[in-house]
Amino acid sequence: MYNQLERILFSKEQLEKRVKELGATLSNDYKDKNPLLICILKGSTLFYADLVRAMDIHLNFDFMAVSSYGAETRSSGEVKMIKDLDCSIADRHVIIVEDIVDTGFTLKYLTKLLCARKPASLKICTLLNKPSRREVDLTPDYVGFEVGNHFVVGYGLDYDEKFRNLPEIGVLKEEVYK
Ligand code: IMP
């Protein structure tokens, strides 16, 4: 896998340190609120698993799946729900846990959908943010790292369903997808 990467962007240690910091911030902000953390499948799974273990407050899990790019590296702007939540979010403090905000289409769709269910609050926590690629007005509340205009893989993020199991985050060589 490593020979298909241009370079490593974030090492295991950098990811671990930043996720712990985010966990501590969320624990502080959501103390006594019993938040519901929504994992957006599949890209957020590793981030989610580490983030919840970095939080020392009571919280609940739920999972949602939305359409991904498939073997494309660009968003079509169309988002489809593949799996909905199991529980009601009415009057709950909800945190959407996402792997990366790129164009913003996915989270725009999700926040609109979830807001209509009347949560007590709704925030976005994303491991990576690519602000230079934004096509809709959307600002995540909690961000692990800002990244430039690269296609990145690893730590849950894929290209064509591969590379999710890389423990680091790396920039994919252009020749892999061009
Ligand atoms: P958006 O709707 O364009 O913001 O894209 C959100 C989704 O696209 C993310 O949840 C990822 O699944 C995928 N995505 C966007 N950029 C990347 C990337 O650099 N690597 C891997 N997946 C990405």
Backbone and ligand atoms as CSV (ligand in chain L), in Angstrom:
chain,resi,resn,atom,element,x,y,z
A,1,MET,N,N,0.825,-1.214,0.000
A,1,MET,CA,C,0.000,0.000,0.000
A,1,MET,C,C,0.861,1.266,0.000
A,2,TYR,N,N,1.979,1.200,0.772
A,2,TYR,CA,C,2.767,2.434,0.952
A,2,TYR,C,C,3.376,2.948,-0.350
A,3,ASN,N,N,3.633,2.034,-1.310
A,3,ASN,CA,C,4.232,2.512,-2.568
A,3,ASN,C,C,3.216,3.262,-3.444
A,4,GLN,N,N,1.950,3.259,-3.042
A,4,GLN,CA,C,0.945,4.032,-3.790
A,4,GLN,C,C,0.698,5.409,-3.151
A,5,LEU,N,N,1.469,5.692,-2.106
A,5,LEU,CA,C,1.341,6.994,-1.435
A,5,LEU,C,C,2.453,7.921,-1.871
A,6,GLU,N,N,2.101,9.184,-2.012
A,6,GLU,CA,C,3.109,10.199,-2.323
A,6,GLU,C,C,3.918,10.499,-1.062
A,7,ARG,N,N,3.204,10.607,0.061
A,7,ARG,CA,C,3.854,10.852,1.353
A,7,ARG,C,C,2.861,10.631,2.478
A,8,ILE,N,N,3.420,10.482,3.681
A,8,ILE,CA,C,2.569,10.378,4.872
A,8,ILE,C,C,2.289,11.801,5.346
A,9,LEU,N,N,1.020,12.086,5.598
A,9,LEU,CA,C,0.638,13.433,6.038
A,9,LEU,C,C,0.565,13.505,7.562
A,10,PHE,N,N,-0.058,12.488,8.174
A,10,PHE,CA,C,-0.165,12.440,9.640
A,10,PHE,C,C,0.228,11.046,10.120
A,11,SER,N,N,1.181,11.013,11.044
A,11,SER,CA,C,1.661,9.744,11.594
A,11,SER,C,C,0.675,9.221,12.636
A,12,LYS,N,N,0.879,7.980,13.054
A,12,LYS,CA,C,0.048,7.381,14.111
A,12,LYS,C,C,0.076,8.250,15.359
A,13,GLU,N,N,1.281,8.728,15.696
A,13,GLU,CA,C,1.447,9.528,16.919
A,13,GLU,C,C,0.714,10.865,16.813
A,14,GLN,N,N,0.798,11.497,15.653
A,14,GLN,CA,C,0.093,12.785,15.471
A,14,GLN,C,C,-1.423,12.587,15.568
A,15,LEU,N,N,-1.912,11.507,14.975
A,15,LEU,CA,C,-3.355,11.234,15.015
A,15,LEU,C,C,-3.797,10.961,16.450
A,16,GLU,N,N,-3.014,10.136,17.142
A,16,GLU,CA,C,-3.374,9.777,18.514
A,16,GLU,C,C,-3.429,11.014,19.418
A,17,LYS,N,N,-2.424,11.867,19.270
A,17,LYS,CA,C,-2.345,13.069,20.109
A,17,LYS,C,C,-3.536,13.998,19.837
A,18,ARG,N,N,-3.831,14.225,18.559
A,18,ARG,CA,C,-4.904,15.168,18.209
A,18,ARG,C,C,-6.281,14.611,18.596
A,19,VAL,N,N,-6.474,13.307,18.421
A,19,VAL,CA,C,-7.773,12.714,18.768
A,19,VAL,C,C,-7.978,12.788,20.291
A,20,LYS,N,N,-6.909,12.596,21.038
A,20,LYS,CA,C,-7.019,12.722,22.503
A,20,LYS,C,C,-7.406,14.147,22.890
A,21,GLU,N,N,-6.821,15.124,22.211
A,21,GLU,CA,C,-7.158,16.525,22.504
A,21,GLU,C,C,-8.636,16.805,22.191
A,22,LEU,N,N,-9.084,16.295,21.034
A,22,LEU,CA,C,-10.498,16.499,20.673
A,22,LEU,C,C,-11.414,15.824,21.697
A,23,GLY,N,N,-11.044,14.644,22.135
A,23,GLY,CA,C,-11.835,13.916,23.136
A,23,GLY,C,C,-11.938,14.702,24.434
A,24,ALA,N,N,-10.825,15.310,24.835
A,24,ALA,CA,C,-10.820,16.094,26.077
A,24,ALA,C,C,-11.707,17.336,25.910
A,25,THR,N,N,-11.632,17.982,24.765
A,25,THR,CA,C,-12.465,19.174,24.508
A,25,THR,C,C,-13.945,18.791,24.536
A,26,LEU,N,N,-14.291,17.713,23.854
A,26,LEU,CA,C,-15.698,17.293,23.816
A,26,LEU,C,C,-16.186,16.875,25.211
A,27,SER,N,N,-15.335,16.201,25.961
A,27,SER,CA,C,-15.729,15.780,27.319
A,27,SER,C,C,-16.061,17.002,28.166
A,28,ASN,N,N,-15.273,18.032,27.983
A,28,ASN,CA,C,-15.483,19.269,28.722
A,28,ASN,C,C,-16.775,19.971,28.261
A,29,ASP,N,N,-16.950,20.074,26.953
A,29,ASP,CA,C,-18.116,20.791,26.410
A,29,ASP,C,C,-19.436,20.042,26.640
A,30,TYR,N,N,-19.369,18.722,26.757
A,30,TYR,CA,C,-20.607,17.923,26.862
A,30,TYR,C,C,-20.784,17.232,28.218
A,31,LYS,N,N,-20.077,17.730,29.221
A,31,LYS,CA,C,-20.189,17.189,30.569
A,31,LYS,C,C,-21.664,17.238,31.005
A,32,ASP,N,N,-22.193,16.167,31.535
A,32,ASP,CA,C,-23.584,16.083,32.015
A,32,ASP,C,C,-24.633,16.225,30.897
A,33,LYS,N,N,-24.247,16.130,29.638
A,33,LYS,CA,C,-25.224,16.264,28.543
A,33,LYS,C,C,-25.538,14.931,27.869
A,34,ASN,N,N,-24.855,13.875,28.252
A,34,ASN,CA,C,-25.057,12.547,27.664
A,34,ASN,C,C,-25.238,12.624,26.139
A,35,PRO,N,N,-24.232,13.126,25.419
A,35,PRO,CA,C,-24.405,13.324,23.971
A,35,PRO,C,C,-24.557,12.014,23.199
A,36,LEU,N,N,-25.174,12.145,22.027
A,36,LEU,CA,C,-25.276,11.017,21.102
A,36,LEU,C,C,-24.259,11.279,19.999
A,37,LEU,N,N,-23.292,10.392,19.859
A,37,LEU,CA,C,-22.281,10.566,18.823
A,37,LEU,C,C,-22.629,9.701,17.614
A,38,ILE,N,N,-22.811,10.344,16.476
A,38,ILE,CA,C,-23.189,9.616,15.263
A,38,ILE,C,C,-21.961,9.371,14.401
A,39,CYS,N,N,-21.669,8.103,14.193
A,39,CYS,CA,C,-20.547,7.709,13.336
A,39,CYS,C,C,-21.049,7.609,11.898
A,40,ILE,N,N,-20.418,8.339,11.000
A,40,ILE,CA,C,-20.806,8.256,9.590
A,40,ILE,C,C,-19.949,7.170,8.920
A,41,LEU,N,N,-20.627,6.080,8.583
A,41,LEU,CA,C,-19.952,4.911,8.003
A,41,LEU,C,C,-19.543,5.203,6.564
A,42,LYS,N,N,-18.445,4.620,6.071
A,42,LYS,CA,C,-17.545,3.790,6.844
A,42,LYS,C,C,-16.289,4.559,7.250
A,43,GLY,N,N,-16.081,5.714,6.608
A,43,GLY,CA,C,-14.815,6.430,6.759
A,43,GLY,C,C,-14.478,6.872,8.171
A,44,SER,N,N,-15.509,7.115,8.996
A,44,SER,CA,C,-15.246,7.651,10.346
A,44,SER,C,C,-14.998,6.579,11.403
A,45,THR,N,N,-15.062,5.310,11.025
A,45,THR,CA,C,-15.055,4.259,12.053
A,45,THR,C,C,-13.820,4.290,12.961
A,46,LEU,N,N,-12.641,4.430,12.382
A,46,LEU,CA,C,-11.430,4.365,13.218
A,46,LEU,C,C,-11.306,5.625,14.074
A,47,PHE,N,N,-11.602,6.764,13.479
A,47,PHE,CA,C,-11.601,8.034,14.219
A,47,PHE,C,C,-12.616,7.957,15.366
A,48,TYR,N,N,-13.810,7.482,15.056
A,48,TYR,CA,C,-14.888,7.374,16.054
A,48,TYR,C,C,-14.460,6.470,17.216
A,49,ALA,N,N,-13.905,5.318,16.862
A,49,ALA,CA,C,-13.513,4.346,17.904
A,49,ALA,C,C,-12.471,4.950,18.844
A,50,ASP,N,N,-11.548,5.719,18.299
A,50,ASP,CA,C,-10.525,6.338,19.152
A,50,ASP,C,C,-11.079,7.547,19.898
A,51,LEU,N,N,-11.943,8.313,19.226
A,51,LEU,CA,C,-12.499,9.521,19.853
A,51,LEU,C,C,-13.351,9.179,21.080
A,52,VAL,N,N,-14.249,8.206,20.937
A,52,VAL,CA,C,-15.128,7.880,22.080
A,52,VAL,C,C,-14.322,7.341,23.262
A,53,ARG,N,N,-13.197,6.668,22.950
A,53,ARG,CA,C,-12.371,6.157,24.050
A,53,ARG,C,C,-11.516,7.252,24.674
A,54,ALA,N,N,-11.450,8.406,24.004
A,54,ALA,CA,C,-10.727,9.559,24.575
A,54,ALA,C,C,-11.689,10.454,25.356
A,55,MET,N,N,-12.954,10.034,25.472
A,55,MET,CA,C,-13.945,10.847,26.204
A,55,MET,C,C,-14.304,10.136,27.510
A,56,ASP,N,N,-14.253,10.877,28.601
A,56,ASP,CA,C,-14.514,10.234,29.895
A,56,ASP,C,C,-15.846,10.700,30.480
A,57,ILE,N,N,-16.855,10.812,29.620
A,57,ILE,CA,C,-18.207,11.159,30.081
A,57,ILE,C,C,-19.173,10.111,29.520
A,58,HIS,N,N,-20.394,10.060,30.045
A,58,HIS,CA,C,-21.396,9.157,29.476
A,58,HIS,C,C,-21.815,9.685,28.116
A,59,LEU,N,N,-21.967,8.769,27.174
A,59,LEU,CA,C,-22.402,9.139,25.817
A,59,LEU,C,C,-23.066,7.916,25.190
A,60,ASN,N,N,-23.751,8.131,24.067
A,60,ASN,CA,C,-24.380,7.009,23.353
A,60,ASN,C,C,-23.861,6.943,21.926
A,61,PHE,N,N,-23.926,5.740,21.361
A,61,PHE,CA,C,-23.480,5.491,19.977
A,61,PHE,C,C,-24.679,5.414,19.041
A,62,ASP,N,N,-24.512,5.870,17.809
A,62,ASP,CA,C,-25.418,5.469,16.721
A,62,ASP,C,C,-24.648,5.618,15.401
A,63,PHE,N,N,-25.192,5.017,14.357
A,63,PHE,CA,C,-24.470,4.911,13.083
A,63,PHE,C,C,-25.372,5.272,11.917
A,64,MET,N,N,-24.780,5.942,10.937
A,64,MET,CA,C,-25.507,6.280,9.715
A,64,MET,C,C,-24.591,6.013,8.539
A,65,ALA,N,N,-25.184,5.658,7.409
A,65,ALA,CA,C,-24.363,5.516,6.203
A,65,ALA,C,C,-24.981,6.343,5.093
A,66,VAL,N,N,-24.144,7.060,4.379
A,66,VAL,CA,C,-24.596,7.837,3.224
A,66,VAL,C,C,-23.732,7.422,2.031
A,67,SER,N,N,-24.185,7.775,0.840
A,67,SER,CA,C,-23.466,7.343,-0.362
A,67,SER,C,C,-22.074,7.947,-0.417
A,68,SER,N,N,-21.138,7.188,-0.952
A,68,SER,CA,C,-19.775,7.706,-1.069
A,68,SER,C,C,-19.454,7.889,-2.548
A,69,TYR,N,N,-18.199,8.235,-2.821
A,69,TYR,CA,C,-17.816,8.504,-4.210
A,69,TYR,C,C,-17.638,7.237,-5.032
A,70,GLY,N,N,-17.576,6.073,-4.416
A,70,GLY,CA,C,-17.246,4.856,-5.162
A,70,GLY,C,C,-15.799,4.956,-5.603
A,71,ALA,N,N,-15.544,4.732,-6.872
A,71,ALA,CA,C,-14.167,4.797,-7.359
A,71,ALA,C,C,-13.830,6.186,-7.898
A,72,GLU,N,N,-14.612,7.166,-7.515
A,72,GLU,CA,C,-14.335,8.543,-7.956
A,72,GLU,C,C,-13.599,9.278,-6.845
A,73,THR,N,N,-12.896,10.341,-7.190
A,73,THR,CA,C,-12.272,11.146,-6.140
A,73,THR,C,C,-12.943,12.508,-6.034
A,74,ARG,N,N,-14.090,12.673,-6.684
A,74,ARG,CA,C,-14.836,13.922,-6.590
A,74,ARG,C,C,-16.276,13.616,-6.224
A,75,SER,N,N,-16.877,14.564,-5.507
A,75,SER,CA,C,-18.271,14.400,-5.124
A,75,SER,C,C,-19.164,14.813,-6.287
A,76,SER,N,N,-20.263,14.070,-6.454
A,76,SER,CA,C,-21.202,14.418,-7.524
A,76,SER,C,C,-22.178,15.488,-7.039
A,77,GLY,N,N,-22.200,15.715,-5.727
A,77,GLY,CA,C,-23.148,16.669,-5.171
A,77,GLY,C,C,-24.450,15.989,-4.779
A,78,GLU,N,N,-24.609,14.753,-5.175
A,78,GLU,CA,C,-25.816,14.005,-4.816
A,78,GLU,C,C,-25.499,13.119,-3.630
A,79,VAL,N,N,-26.322,13.214,-2.583
A,79,VAL,CA,C,-26.082,12.397,-1.396
A,79,VAL,C,C,-27.294,11.500,-1.177
A,80,LYS,N,N,-27.027,10.243,-0.898
A,80,LYS,CA,C,-28.125,9.299,-0.667
A,80,LYS,C,C,-27.960,8.646,0.688
A,81,MET,N,N,-29.080,8.460,1.387
A,81,MET,CA,C,-29.041,7.761,2.672
A,81,MET,C,C,-29.021,6.249,2.418
A,82,ILE,N,N,-28.109,5.575,3.068
A,82,ILE,CA,C,-28.028,4.117,2.906
A,82,ILE,C,C,-28.475,3.422,4.191
A,83,LYS,N,N,-28.130,4.029,5.317
A,83,LYS,CA,C,-28.598,3.480,6.602
A,83,LYS,C,C,-28.941,4.636,7.530
A,84,ASP,N,N,-30.143,4.617,8.069
A,84,ASP,CA,C,-30.573,5.672,8.991
A,84,ASP,C,C,-30.212,5.295,10.436
A,85,LEU,N,N,-30.389,6.248,11.330
A,85,LEU,CA,C,-30.122,6.008,12.752
A,85,LEU,C,C,-31.102,4.986,13.309
A,86,ASP,N,N,-30.714,4.348,14.414
A,86,ASP,CA,C,-31.627,3.423,15.097
A,86,ASP,C,C,-32.479,4.161,16.122
A,87,CYS,N,N,-31.946,5.262,16.676
A,87,CYS,CA,C,-32.667,5.915,17.767
A,87,CYS,C,C,-33.179,7.304,17.387
A,88,SER,N,N,-34.087,7.795,18.209
A,88,SER,CA,C,-34.619,9.151,18.015
A,88,SER,C,C,-33.592,10.158,18.539
A,89,ILE,N,N,-33.492,11.305,17.871
A,89,ILE,CA,C,-32.545,12.318,18.363
A,89,ILE,C,C,-33.279,13.535,18.937
A,90,ALA,N,N,-34.601,13.460,19.032
A,90,ALA,CA,C,-35.376,14.590,19.571
A,90,ALA,C,C,-34.871,14.928,20.977
A,91,ASP,N,N,-34.589,16.200,21.203
A,91,ASP,CA,C,-34.111,16.721,22.495
A,91,ASP,C,C,-32.750,16.184,22.940
A,92,ARG,N,N,-32.030,15.543,22.037
A,92,ARG,CA,C,-30.694,15.034,22.391
A,92,ARG,C,C,-29.610,16.006,21.924
A,93,HIS,N,N,-28.482,15.976,22.625
A,93,HIS,CA,C,-27.311,16.719,22.179
A,93,HIS,C,C,-26.537,15.798,21.233
A,94,VAL,N,N,-26.514,16.185,19.960
A,94,VAL,CA,C,-25.998,15.295,18.916
A,94,VAL,C,C,-24.678,15.819,18.341
A,95,ILE,N,N,-23.733,14.911,18.167
A,95,ILE,CA,C,-22.464,15.261,17.518
A,95,ILE,C,C,-22.281,14.319,16.321
A,96,ILE,N,N,-22.199,14.906,15.136
A,96,ILE,CA,C,-21.919,14.102,13.940
A,96,ILE,C,C,-20.407,13.934,13.855
A,97,VAL,N,N,-19.949,12.691,13.781
A,97,VAL,CA,C,-18.509,12.435,13.691
A,97,VAL,C,C,-18.180,12.012,12.257
A,98,GLU,N,N,-17.439,12.867,11.567
A,98,GLU,CA,C,-17.164,12.655,10.141
A,98,GLU,C,C,-15.656,12.518,9.934
A,99,ASP,N,N,-15.267,11.841,8.869
A,99,ASP,CA,C,-13.831,11.689,8.583
A,99,ASP,C,C,-13.244,12.943,7.950
A,100,ILE,N,N,-13.975,13.492,6.943
A,100,ILE,CA,C,-13.424,14.639,6.212
A,100,ILE,C,C,-14.554,15.480,5.631
A,101,VAL,N,N,-14.399,16.785,5.700
A,101,VAL,CA,C,-15.354,17.669,5.022
A,101,VAL,C,C,-14.624,18.235,3.814
A,102,ASP,N,N,-15.169,17.918,2.649
A,102,ASP,CA,C,-14.537,18.298,1.386
A,102,ASP,C,C,-15.407,19.385,0.737
A,103,THR,N,N,-16.276,19.035,-0.198
A,103,THR,CA,C,-17.175,20.040,-0.780
A,103,THR,C,C,-18.190,20.540,0.252
A,104,GLY,N,N,-18.526,19.673,1.207
A,104,GLY,CA,C,-19.521,20.012,2.231
A,104,GLY,C,C,-20.917,19.494,1.903
A,105,PHE,N,N,-21.103,18.918,0.720
A,105,PHE,CA,C,-22.441,18.435,0.324
A,105,PHE,C,C,-22.996,17.405,1.319
A,106,THR,N,N,-22.144,16.468,1.729
A,106,THR,CA,C,-22.611,15.386,2.605
A,106,THR,C,C,-23.134,15.952,3.927
A,107,LEU,N,N,-22.340,16.835,4.523
A,107,LEU,CA,C,-22.754,17.349,5.829
A,107,LEU,C,C,-23.901,18.345,5.738
A,108,LYS,N,N,-23.982,19.042,4.647
A,108,LYS,CA,C,-25.117,19.955,4.452
A,108,LYS,C,C,-26.415,19.128,4.441
A,109,TYR,N,N,-26.372,18.035,3.693
A,109,TYR,CA,C,-27.518,17.139,3.586
A,109,TYR,C,C,-27.853,16.547,4.969
A,110,LEU,N,N,-26.816,16.070,5.650
A,110,LEU,CA,C,-27.049,15.430,6.951
A,110,LEU,C,C,-27.561,16.404,8.004
A,111,THR,N,N,-26.995,17.601,8.053
A,111,THR,CA,C,-27.436,18.548,9.084
A,111,THR,C,C,-28.892,18.970,8.836
A,112,LYS,N,N,-29.254,19.145,7.576
A,112,LYS,CA,C,-30.635,19.520,7.255
A,112,LYS,C,C,-31.603,18.407,7.699
A,113,LEU,N,N,-31.220,17.193,7.345
A,113,LEU,CA,C,-32.042,16.025,7.678
A,113,LEU,C,C,-32.200,15.868,9.202
A,114,LEU,N,N,-31.091,16.013,9.924
A,114,LEU,CA,C,-31.125,15.782,11.370
A,114,LEU,C,C,-31.754,16.954,12.128
A,115,CYS,N,N,-31.553,18.166,11.628
A,115,CYS,CA,C,-32.164,19.338,12.282
A,115,CYS,C,C,-33.689,19.229,12.307
A,116,ALA,N,N,-34.237,18.658,11.241
A,116,ALA,CA,C,-35.695,18.506,11.145
A,116,ALA,C,C,-36.240,17.565,12.229
A,117,ARG,N,N,-35.358,16.781,12.835
A,117,ARG,CA,C,-35.796,15.849,13.899
A,117,ARG,C,C,-35.702,16.485,15.283
A,118,LYS,N,N,-35.412,17.767,15.316
A,118,LYS,CA,C,-35.436,18.586,16.543
A,118,LYS,C,C,-34.512,18.113,17.683
A,119,PRO,N,N,-33.222,17.987,17.391
A,119,PRO,CA,C,-32.289,17.700,18.498
A,119,PRO,C,C,-32.148,18.946,19.392
A,120,ALA,N,N,-31.675,18.745,20.638
A,120,ALA,CA,C,-31.444,19.899,21.520
A,120,ALA,C,C,-30.293,20.729,20.964
A,121,SER,N,N,-29.290,20.046,20.390
A,121,SER,CA,C,-28.187,20.737,19.706
A,121,SER,C,C,-27.588,19.781,18.698
A,122,LEU,N,N,-26.942,20.357,17.692
A,122,LEU,CA,C,-26.325,19.530,16.645
A,122,LEU,C,C,-24.997,20.160,16.242
A,123,LYS,N,N,-23.904,19.415,16.435
A,123,LYS,CA,C,-22.577,19.929,16.074
A,123,LYS,C,C,-21.862,18.905,15.203
A,124,ILE,N,N,-20.847,19.404,14.506
A,124,ILE,CA,C,-20.061,18.549,13.612
A,124,ILE,C,C,-18.631,18.464,14.121
A,125,CYS,N,N,-18.157,17.222,14.273
A,125,CYS,CA,C,-16.754,17.012,14.628
A,125,CYS,C,C,-16.120,16.230,13.488
A,126,THR,N,N,-15.166,16.833,12.805
A,126,THR,CA,C,-14.511,16.145,11.687
A,126,THR,C,C,-13.019,16.019,11.940
A,127,LEU,N,N,-12.469,14.877,11.557
A,127,LEU,CA,C,-11.035,14.706,11.731
A,127,LEU,C,C,-10.275,15.636,10.791
A,128,LEU,N,N,-10.727,15.690,9.525
A,128,LEU,CA,C,-10.027,16.510,8.532
A,128,LEU,C,C,-10.973,17.513,7.896
A,129,ASN,N,N,-10.433,18.652,7.541
A,129,ASN,CA,C,-11.219,19.693,6.887
A,129,ASN,C,C,-10.425,20.210,5.688
A,130,LYS,N,N,-11.101,20.225,4.517
A,130,LYS,CA,C,-10.457,20.736,3.291
A,130,LYS,C,C,-11.199,22.001,2.871
A,131,PRO,N,N,-10.979,23.132,3.538
A,131,PRO,CA,C,-11.780,24.331,3.265
A,131,PRO,C,C,-11.647,24.859,1.846
A,132,SER,N,N,-10.496,24.604,1.214
A,132,SER,CA,C,-10.278,25.144,-0.141
A,132,SER,C,C,-11.220,24.514,-1.171
A,133,ARG,N,N,-11.835,23.383,-0.830
A,133,ARG,CA,C,-12.690,22.678,-1.793
A,133,ARG,C,C,-14.184,22.896,-1.534
A,134,ARG,N,N,-14.499,23.732,-0.546
A,134,ARG,CA,C,-15.905,23.882,-0.147
A,134,ARG,C,C,-16.770,24.451,-1.262
A,135,GLU,N,N,-17.926,23.847,-1.453
A,135,GLU,CA,C,-18.871,24.353,-2.466
A,135,GLU,C,C,-20.182,24.816,-1.847
A,136,VAL,N,N,-20.370,24.522,-0.557
A,136,VAL,CA,C,-21.560,25.010,0.141
A,136,VAL,C,C,-21.099,25.677,1.434
A,137,ASP,N,N,-21.969,26.489,2.006
A,137,ASP,CA,C,-21.612,27.203,3.222
A,137,ASP,C,C,-21.733,26.260,4.418
A,138,LEU,N,N,-20.602,25.772,4.902
A,138,LEU,CA,C,-20.631,24.831,6.022
A,138,LEU,C,C,-19.316,24.908,6.789
A,139,THR,N,N,-19.413,25.153,8.092
A,139,THR,CA,C,-18.209,25.247,8.920
A,139,THR,C,C,-18.309,24.223,10.047
A,140,PRO,N,N,-17.410,23.232,10.074
A,140,PRO,CA,C,-17.468,22.241,11.163
A,140,PRO,C,C,-17.112,22.881,12.514
A,141,ASP,N,N,-17.693,22.363,13.585
A,141,ASP,CA,C,-17.485,22.948,14.917
A,141,ASP,C,C,-16.177,22.493,15.547
A,142,TYR,N,N,-15.819,21.246,15.312
A,142,TYR,CA,C,-14.575,20.687,15.867
A,142,TYR,C,C,-13.791,20.063,14.713
A,143,VAL,N,N,-12.512,20.446,14.597
A,143,VAL,CA,C,-11.682,19.963,13.479
A,143,VAL,C,C,-10.371,19.404,14.026
A,144,GLY,N,N,-9.989,18.217,13.526
A,144,GLY,CA,C,-8.703,17.642,13.916
A,144,GLY,C,C,-7.566,18.376,13.213
A,145,PHE,N,N,-7.575,18.317,11.897
A,145,PHE,CA,C,-6.532,18.962,11.096
A,145,PHE,C,C,-7.134,19.577,9.837
A,146,GLU,N,N,-6.552,20.684,9.406
A,146,GLU,CA,C,-6.887,21.254,8.095
A,146,GLU,C,C,-5.948,20.599,7.079
A,147,VAL,N,N,-6.486,20.261,5.911
A,147,VAL,CA,C,-5.621,19.710,4.864
A,147,VAL,C,C,-5.808,20.506,3.576
A,148,GLY,N,N,-4.788,20.453,2.727
A,148,GLY,CA,C,-4.846,21.152,1.440
A,148,GLY,C,C,-5.634,20.336,0.428
A,149,ASN,N,N,-5.521,20.726,-0.810
A,149,ASN,CA,C,-6.295,20.077,-1.862
A,149,ASN,C,C,-5.609,18.798,-2.353
A,150,HIS,N,N,-5.569,17.768,-1.475
A,150,HIS,CA,C,-5.001,16.472,-1.852
A,150,HIS,C,C,-6.053,15.410,-1.607
A,151,PHE,N,N,-5.931,14.290,-2.303
A,151,PHE,CA,C,-6.800,13.155,-1.978
A,151,PHE,C,C,-6.042,12.295,-0.978
A,152,VAL,N,N,-6.616,12.163,0.199
A,152,VAL,CA,C,-5.926,11.476,1.292
A,152,VAL,C,C,-6.608,10.154,1.634
A,153,VAL,N,N,-5.820,9.214,2.105
A,153,VAL,CA,C,-6.341,7.890,2.471
A,153,VAL,C,C,-5.726,7.422,3.783
A,154,GLY,N,N,-6.369,6.423,4.383
A,154,GLY,CA,C,-5.851,5.821,5.613
A,154,GLY,C,C,-6.664,6.236,6.824
A,155,TYR,N,N,-6.484,5.503,7.930
A,155,TYR,CA,C,-7.185,5.762,9.189
A,155,TYR,C,C,-8.700,5.860,8.919
A,156,GLY,N,N,-9.199,4.937,8.103
A,156,GLY,CA,C,-10.627,4.898,7.786
A,156,GLY,C,C,-10.975,5.446,6.419
A,157,LEU,N,N,-10.173,6.382,5.928
A,157,LEU,CA,C,-10.477,6.995,4.619
A,157,LEU,C,C,-10.019,6.080,3.487
A,158,ASP,N,N,-10.851,5.998,2.448
A,158,ASP,CA,C,-10.551,5.044,1.371
A,158,ASP,C,C,-10.360,5.703,0.015
A,159,TYR,N,N,-9.792,4.922,-0.883
A,159,TYR,CA,C,-9.944,5.169,-2.313
A,159,TYR,C,C,-10.442,3.838,-2.874
A,160,ASP,N,N,-11.643,3.827,-3.454
A,160,ASP,CA,C,-12.227,2.614,-4.018
A,160,ASP,C,C,-12.248,1.470,-2.980
A,161,GLU,N,N,-12.614,1.814,-1.747
A,161,GLU,CA,C,-12.746,0.863,-0.631
A,161,GLU,C,C,-11.411,0.297,-0.134
A,162,LYS,N,N,-10.305,0.829,-0.640
A,162,LYS,CA,C,-8.999,0.347,-0.180
A,162,LYS,C,C,-8.317,1.416,0.679
A,163,PHE,N,N,-7.293,1.019,1.392
A,163,PHE,CA,C,-6.435,1.881,2.226
A,163,PHE,C,C,-7.056,2.245,3.586
A,164,ARG,N,N,-8.279,1.803,3.875
A,164,ARG,CA,C,-8.903,2.194,5.152
A,164,ARG,C,C,-8.091,1.715,6.346
A,165,ASN,N,N,-7.387,0.582,6.182
A,165,ASN,CA,C,-6.666,-0.022,7.298
A,165,ASN,C,C,-5.263,0.532,7.512
A,166,LEU,N,N,-4.856,1.529,6.723
A,166,LEU,CA,C,-3.556,2.170,6.980
A,166,LEU,C,C,-3.623,2.880,8.333
A,167,PRO,N,N,-2.643,2.685,9.207
A,167,PRO,CA,C,-2.711,3.362,10.517
A,167,PRO,C,C,-2.406,4.856,10.428
A,168,GLU,N,N,-1.782,5.282,9.322
A,168,GLU,CA,C,-1.463,6.708,9.133
A,168,GLU,C,C,-2.422,7.301,8.101
A,169,ILE,N,N,-2.319,8.635,7.903
A,169,ILE,CA,C,-3.037,9.260,6.786
A,169,ILE,C,C,-1.989,9.717,5.780
A,170,GLY,N,N,-2.195,9.320,4.522
A,170,GLY,CA,C,-1.228,9.671,3.484
A,170,GLY,C,C,-1.900,10.284,2.275
A,171,VAL,N,N,-1.094,10.940,1.460
A,171,VAL,CA,C,-1.585,11.520,0.196
A,171,VAL,C,C,-1.428,10.448,-0.881
A,172,LEU,N,N,-2.532,10.168,-1.580
A,172,LEU,CA,C,-2.515,9.152,-2.629
A,172,LEU,C,C,-1.799,9.704,-3.863
A,173,LYS,N,N,-0.952,8.874,-4.465
A,173,LYS,CA,C,-0.283,9.301,-5.707
A,173,LYS,C,C,-1.335,9.518,-6.785
A,174,GLU,N,N,-1.197,10.574,-7.540
A,174,GLU,CA,C,-2.177,10.887,-8.586
A,174,GLU,C,C,-2.334,9.769,-9.588
A,175,GLU,N,N,-1.232,9.079,-9.876
A,175,GLU,CA,C,-1.278,8.008,-10.898
A,175,GLU,C,C,-2.209,6.857,-10.479
A,176,VAL,N,N,-2.518,6.764,-9.199
A,176,VAL,CA,C,-3.424,5.693,-8.732
A,176,VAL,C,C,-4.858,5.963,-9.174
A,177,TYR,N,N,-5.237,7.230,-9.255
A,177,TYR,CA,C,-6.625,7.509,-9.621
A,177,TYR,C,C,-6.800,8.239,-10.946
A,178,LYS,N,N,-5.688,8.605,-11.581
A,178,LYS,CA,C,-5.843,9.326,-12.877
A,178,LYS,C,C,-5.750,8.372,-14.049
L,1,IMP,P1,P,-18.095,16.068,0.685
L,1,IMP,O1,O,-19.561,15.764,0.585
L,1,IMP,O2,O,-17.520,16.500,-0.633
L,1,IMP,O3,O,-17.757,17.031,1.799
L,1,IMP,O4,O,-17.358,14.724,0.947
L,1,IMP,C1,C,-17.472,14.007,2.093
L,1,IMP,C2,C,-17.041,12.572,1.878
L,1,IMP,O5,O,-16.229,12.393,0.709
L,1,IMP,C3,C,-16.201,12.130,3.023
L,1,IMP,O6,O,-16.977,11.616,4.070
L,1,IMP,C4,C,-15.319,11.072,2.385
L,1,IMP,O7,O,-15.957,9.833,2.410
L,1,IMP,C5,C,-15.172,11.516,0.947
L,1,IMP,N1,N,-13.891,12.236,0.725
L,1,IMP,C6,C,-13.708,13.547,0.479
L,1,IMP,N2,N,-12.408,13.848,0.339
L,1,IMP,C7,C,-11.748,12.690,0.511
L,1,IMP,C8,C,-10.346,12.341,0.515
L,1,IMP,O8,O,-9.427,13.166,0.333
L,1,IMP,N3,N,-10.072,11.030,0.748
L,1,IMP,C9,C,-11.023,10.093,0.956
L,1,IMP,N4,N,-12.329,10.381,0.971
L,1,IMP,C10,C,-12.691,11.667,0.753
